[in-house]
Amino acid sequence: MEEFMIITSYYPPEIGAASNRIYHLADGLKKDFKVRIVTPLPNYPTGKIFPEYRGKKKLVTQNEGIEINRLWIYASKSKNKFVRLFAMLSYSTSLIWFFTWNKIPNKVIIQSPPLLVAFTAVFFLKSKKRRLILNVSDLWPSAGFELGALKKNFGYSVLKKMESFNYNSTDVILGQSNEILEHVNKITSKPELFLYRNFPEIEKQDIVKTPSNSNKLKIVYAGLLGVAQGILQLCKELDLQNIEFHIYGSGAEENDIVSFINSNKASSIFFHGKVNRTVLHNELRKYDIAIIPLLNRIYGSVPSKIFEFAKLGLPLLYFGGGEGETIIKNNNLGWIAEAGNYKQLNSIINSINKSNLTFEKRKLIQNNAYRNFNLKAQIDDLKKLL
């Protein structure tokens, strides 16, 4: 059986869109290929090596028919850019060591970002005989600039050169949005381009009528609590008179969010922390709508929560701009507020009549999602290209 290697910075038991995306990709490919994962020791999003993996320099395991090679990394979730750079360099160094002492197959998928890690893999594995597939989920460094994490200086120009090198040195580029593929096509016409959405694989659940003991609209956010999502700012800006806001997840803003809630105990914001995916999907049934925000509109970004929550039958309130708006509109998944416009966001929330959030509405959303966000069909199309 032909072998496929996937190089990624995120993989279960880590949580988040990137981890889920690579897991489902590997699971879909394993029926036709022998799949090997190369990834760091689990540390995301806590910035600490998970307890069961501490003290190890590397680890090789088999899980569900997939070989997983876990490599050493200096784990950190520091906001200091030099510490974050050192963390990426540590994993890049581990990758170089791995490439030196292990046979690398002729087909390799490389996850980007992190851009530096992707560059390391592309640089060392570039070969006329090897087919490299770059899975681009965000456009770095431009996304970093839009988030305010990067400035257009010498370092930024170096990252742009890395980005261009990656695109020009790979055979196939998978982009999670049309905007990403359009961006790549402006830089190079060399690689084949394939739209690969971050569709989740979720067993279809029955929609249940959940009795409500409150007239307040129950809004939920579940996911990474990072700078890009802007949940702390959302807590400060929401008009909470007629709503409850429930938060699940962890990340860089977690402590600040908890501190804000503790200092505003009269507000109807509730933090539930991190729970596993199965528990979360059951928890989400309690809520009226799910909000999917981005602090700023990020070109190329399409939050994977759109696809996941729609498959659960949750009406969505999208607050992130870009291509996500088109997906919400075309599939009748809920409401859209202009990214960064909190006045409009509150106006839309106040206009939502809780009595209209019916069983039939949820069922329609779920049916649309399962019909249009089909992971198996997407992977079958991808296999023809590989």
URWOLIN-V222696 format. One record per backbone hydrogen bond with DSSP energy under -1.0 kcal/mol. NH is the residue of the N-H (numbers start at 1). CO is the residue of the C=O. If there is no record, write none. Layout:
# URWOLIN-V222696
[[NH | CO] [NH | CO]]
This chain:
# URWOLIN-V222696
[[4 | 34] [5 | 107] [6 | 36] [7 | 109] [8 | 38] [14 | 11] [20 | 16] [21 | 17] [22 | 18] [23 | 19] [24 | 20] [25 | 21] [26 | 22] [27 | 23] [28 | 24] [29 | 25] [30 | 26] [32 | 29] [33 | 29] [34 | 2] [36 | 4] [37 | 67] [38 | 6] [39 | 69] [41 | 71] [47 | 43] [50 | 42] [53 | 50] [54 | 51] [56 | 53] [59 | 70] [61 | 68] [63 | 66] [66 | 63] [67 | 35] [68 | 61] [69 | 37] [70 | 59] [71 | 39] [75 | 73] [84 | 80] [85 | 81] [86 | 82] [87 | 83] [88 | 84] [89 | 85] [90 | 86] [91 | 87] [92 | 88] [93 | 89] [94 | 90] [95 | 91] [96 | 92] [97 | 93] [98 | 94] [99 | 95] [100 | 96] [101 | 97] [108 | 131] [109 | 5] [110 | 133] [111 | 7] [112 | 135] [118 | 114] [119 | 115] [120 | 116] [121 | 117] [122 | 118] [123 | 119] [124 | 120] [125 | 121] [126 | 122] [131 | 106] [133 | 108] [134 | 172] [135 | 110] [136 | 174] [137 | 112] [140 | 138] [143 | 139] [145 | 141] [146 | 142] [147 | 143] [148 | 145] [149 | 144] [150 | 144] [153 | 151] [157 | 153] [158 | 154] [159 | 155] [160 | 156] [161 | 157] [162 | 158] [163 | 159] [164 | 160] [165 | 161] [166 | 162] [167 | 163] [168 | 164] [169 | 165] [171 | 132] [172 | 132] [173 | 192] [174 | 134] [175 | 194] [176 | 136] [181 | 177] [182 | 178] [183 | 179] [184 | 180] [185 | 181] [187 | 184] [188 | 184] [192 | 171] [194 | 173] [196 | 175] [199 | 197] [217 | 242] [219 | 244] [220 | 289] [221 | 246] [223 | 248] [225 | 250] [230 | 226] [234 | 230] [235 | 231] [236 | 232] [237 | 233] [238 | 234] [244 | 217] [245 | 268] [246 | 219] [247 | 270] [248 | 221] [249 | 273] [253 | 225] [254 | 251] [257 | 253] [258 | 254] [259 | 255] [260 | 256] [261 | 257] [262 | 258] [263 | 259] [264 | 261] [267 | 264] [270 | 245] [272 | 247] [280 | 276] [281 | 277] [282 | 278] [283 | 279] [284 | 280] [286 | 283] [287 | 284] [288 | 218] [289 | 218] [290 | 315] [291 | 220] [292 | 317] [294 | 319] [295 | 228] [301 | 298] [306 | 303] [308 | 304] [309 | 305] [310 | 306] [311 | 307] [313 | 310] [314 | 309] [316 | 333] [317 | 290] [318 | 335] [319 | 292] [325 | 322] [327 | 323] [328 | 324] [329 | 325] [330 | 326] [331 | 327] [332 | 329] [333 | 328] [335 | 316] [337 | 318] [341 | 338] [342 | 340] [345 | 341] [346 | 342] [347 | 343] [348 | 344] [349 | 345] [350 | 346] [352 | 349] [356 | 353] [357 | 354] [358 | 356] [362 | 358] [363 | 359] [364 | 360] [365 | 361] [366 | 362] [367 | 363] [368 | 364] [369 | 365] [370 | 366] [371 | 367] [372 | 368] [373 | 369] [378 | 374] [379 | 375] [380 | 376] [381 | 377] [382 | 378] [383 | 379] [385 | 382] [386 | 382]]
